[in-house]
Amino acid sequence: MTFWTKVMEGRNGIDTINMALLFMVLLFNLITKLVYAPALAVVSLFVLTLALYRTFSKRLEARRREDAWFSGILRKVSAAFGKAK
């Protein structure tokens, strides 16, 4: 068993919400580099911390419920954009 396998045992890992949070971090960091926005850098750090907390959380049922809720919202939004075409 490798180190990371042992660390991630009993954890959910990266899910749809975490990918969205990491995308937000990248977007916030890009905006921070383009314009001087130190407050946005702090928000980006908070969002990154939240994503890491969710990744290493052992509350599997709560994370799965949250992910199912978020995935449902994403399906509705993508369906709405699909109908707009």
MARDOVEX-453381 format. One line per 8 residues: for each residue x, y, z of N, C-alpha, C. Coordinates in Angstrom, 3 decimals, padded with zeros to 6 digits. Each point is the difference from the previous one (the first is absolute). Example, Ala and Ser with C-alpha at 12.3 -4.5 7.8 and 13.67 -1.06 7.14 Angstrom:
<sites>
013.190,-005.690,007.800,-000.890,001.190,000.000,000.900,001.200,000.000 | -000.350,001.050,-000.720,000.820,001.190,000.060,-000.770,001.090,000.730
</sites>
This chain:
<sites>
000.843,-001.180,000.000,-000.843,001.180,000.000,000.887,001.243,000.000 | -000.260,000.909,-000.922,000.819,001.203,-000.086,-000.425,001.013,001.052 | 000.813,001.008,000.167,-000.282,001.045,000.991,-001.336,000.672,-000.274 | -000.218,000.437,-001.247,-001.234,000.722,-000.319,-001.226,-000.890,000.071 | 000.171,-001.280,-000.269,-001.126,-000.932,000.142,-000.415,-000.075,001.458 | 000.973,-000.031,000.886,-000.307,-000.035,001.438,-000.635,001.313,000.461 | 000.526,001.108,-000.496,-000.538,001.306,000.403,-001.441,000.161,-000.462 | -000.308,-000.432,-001.216,-001.331,000.218,-000.572,-000.998,-001.102,000.357
000.414,-000.988,000.739,-000.907,-001.081,000.378,-001.147,000.547,000.847 | -001.232,-000.309,-000.391,-001.171,000.470,000.725,-000.382,001.432,-000.312 | 000.576,000.546,-001.070,-000.305,001.373,-000.397,-000.572,-000.004,-001.411 | -000.738,001.033,-000.336,-000.659,000.078,-001.298,000.942,000.473,-001.099 | 000.965,000.826,000.327,000.901,000.536,-001.015,-000.629,001.179,-000.725 | 000.415,000.196,-001.242,-000.485,001.137,-000.779,-001.305,-000.378,-000.687 | -001.009,000.856,000.158,-001.292,-000.224,-000.643,-000.352,001.231,-000.831 | -001.224,000.069,-000.452,-000.432,001.079,-000.886,000.103,001.369,000.660
-000.380,000.084,001.262,000.076,001.298,000.699,001.451,000.434,000.134 | 000.879,-000.934,000.339,001.414,000.353,000.147,000.586,000.478,-001.322 | -000.389,-000.626,-001.102,000.496,000.457,-001.305,-000.490,001.411,-000.283 | -001.259,000.295,000.351,-000.529,001.356,-000.183,000.739,000.996,000.896 | 000.268,-000.406,001.249,000.736,000.880,000.914,001.411,000.270,-000.513 | 000.668,-001.021,-000.508,001.357,000.184,-000.524,-000.016,000.875,-001.255 | -001.038,-000.134,-000.820,-000.145,000.889,-001.156,-000.161,001.448,000.471 | -000.792,000.203,001.060,-000.171,001.343,000.559,001.332,000.557,000.493
000.795,-000.837,000.655,001.311,000.441,000.494,000.867,000.456,-001.172 | 000.022,-000.797,-001.072,000.795,000.389,-001.170,-000.501,001.306,-000.604 | -001.311,000.146,-000.097,-000.580,001.228,-000.542,000.322,001.204,000.882 | -000.159,-000.158,001.313,000.315,001.098,000.926,001.479,000.379,-000.076 | 000.880,-001.009,-000.091,001.432,000.288,-000.087,000.339,000.722,-001.301 | -000.653,-000.380,-001.085,000.234,000.679,-001.270,-000.438,001.463,000.085 | -001.167,000.230,000.565,-000.494,001.375,000.154,000.931,000.800,000.901 | 000.491,-000.636,001.073,000.914,000.674,000.922,001.290,000.396,-000.702
000.459,-000.833,-000.935,001.225,000.324,-000.745,-000.239,001.131,-001.001 | -001.204,000.076,-000.552,-000.287,001.028,-001.005,-000.272,001.363,000.615 | -000.706,000.021,001.119,-000.290,001.254,000.692,000.409,-000.154,001.461 | 000.333,001.103,000.615,000.400,-000.042,001.406,-001.234,-000.222,000.867 | -000.131,-001.230,000.534,-001.175,-000.339,000.812,000.426,-000.910,001.153 | 000.619,000.568,001.034,000.464,-000.845,001.105,-001.139,-000.693,000.746 | -001.169,000.614,000.054,-001.131,-000.636,000.675,-000.419,-001.261,-000.746 | 000.064,000.036,-001.321,-000.346,-001.174,-000.799,001.017,-001.118,000.209
001.250,000.352,000.244,001.020,-001.003,000.297,-000.314,-000.704,001.321 | -000.492,000.750,000.962,-000.388,-000.593,001.286,-001.202,-000.925,-000.181 | -000.966,000.421,-000.791,-001.165,-000.842,-000.288,000.447,-001.271,-000.705 | 000.934,000.125,-000.926,000.530,-001.149,-000.719,000.657,-000.993,000.957 | 000.739,000.505,000.956,000.645,-000.859,000.993,-001.041,-000.712,000.862 | -001.062,000.712,000.365,-001.088,-000.609,000.775,-000.672,-001.118,-000.795 | -000.277,000.252,-001.279,-000.653,-001.007,-000.848,000.911,-001.214,-000.158 | 001.295,000.210,-000.160,000.949,-001.106,-000.102,000.020,-000.821,001.281
-000.038,000.678,001.144,-000.043,-000.697,001.289,-001.270,-000.827,000.120 | -001.112,000.553,-000.440,-001.263,-000.740,000.016,000.071,-001.241,-000.889 | 000.584,000.130,-001.182,000.137,-001.145,-000.906,000.876,-001.079,000.619 | 001.086,000.396,000.641,000.870,-000.986,000.648,-000.703,-000.675,001.173 | -000.767,000.764,000.764,-000.761,-000.576,001.109,-000.979,-001.048,-000.524 | -000.721,000.345,-001.074,-000.972,-000.941,-000.564,000.704,-001.243,-000.544 | 001.190,000.166,-000.598,000.729,-001.133,-000.562,000.400,-000.990,001.081 | 000.458,000.489,001.137,000.505,-000.877,001.053,-001.036,-000.324,001.070
-001.229,000.454,-000.175,-001.055,-000.261,000.971,-000.382,-001.477,000.005 | -000.280,-000.525,001.175,-000.448,-001.388,000.124,-001.514,-000.096,000.143 | -000.711,001.106,-000.109,-001.465,-000.011,000.083,-000.555,-000.324,-001.385 | 000.113,-001.266,-000.382,-000.326,-000.427,-001.354,-001.445,000.268,-000.382 | -000.933,-000.321,000.868,-001.414,000.189,-000.340,-000.337,001.465,-000.226 | 000.525,000.870,000.845,-000.262,001.438,-000.161,000.597,000.504,-001.310 | 001.224,-000.421,-000.323,000.638,000.425,-001.250,-000.767,-000.525,-001.206 | -000.491,-001.230,000.074,-000.744,-000.576,-001.134,-001.337,000.695,-000.197
-000.661,000.351,001.104,-001.263,000.748,-000.116,000.240,001.366,-000.635 | 001.042,000.690,000.464,000.330,001.308,-000.557,000.326,-000.118,-001.488 | 000.751,-001.022,-000.375,000.379,-000.189,-001.396,-001.217,-000.324,-000.856 | -000.911,-000.818,000.519,-001.223,-000.323,-000.747,-000.845,001.256,-000.203 | -000.109,000.833,001.025,-000.739,001.264,-000.097,000.625,000.906,-001.064 | 001.329,000.146,000.058,000.712,000.868,-000.939,-000.097,-000.541,-001.420 | 000.112,-001.305,-000.156,-000.110,-000.609,-001.328,-001.386,000.228,-000.585 | -001.033,-000.053,000.846,-001.359,000.288,-000.462,-000.130,001.423,-000.509
000.594,000.931,000.712,-000.030,001.402,-000.432,000.745,000.164,-001.324 | 001.155,-000.654,-000.128,000.754,000.090,-001.250,-000.790,-000.561,-001.171 | -000.721,-001.099,000.220,-000.823,-000.579,-001.064,-001.097,000.976,-000.430 | -000.638,000.650,000.966,-001.054,000.959,-000.312,000.560,001.198,-000.778 | 001.153,000.496,000.426,000.607,001.143,-000.667,000.424,-000.379,-001.412 | 000.626,-001.155,-000.160,000.436,-000.400,-001.340,-001.202,-000.285,-000.892 | -001.082,-000.533,000.561,-001.215,-000.221,-000.789,-000.599,001.333,-000.433 | 000.028,001.000,000.878,-000.521,001.315,-000.342,000.824,000.638,-001.131
001.332,-000.168,000.057,000.824,000.542,-001.069,-000.201,-000.791,-001.288 | -000.270,-001.285,000.113,-000.252,-000.821,-001.179,-001.283,000.401,-000.700 | -001.000,000.405,000.774,-001.279,000.435,-000.578,000.109,001.381,-000.613 | 000.946,000.791,000.462,000.140,001.374,-000.486,000.543,000.044,-001.421 | 000.609,-001.065,-000.459,000.599,-000.001,-001.339,-001.014,-000.018,-001.039
</sites>
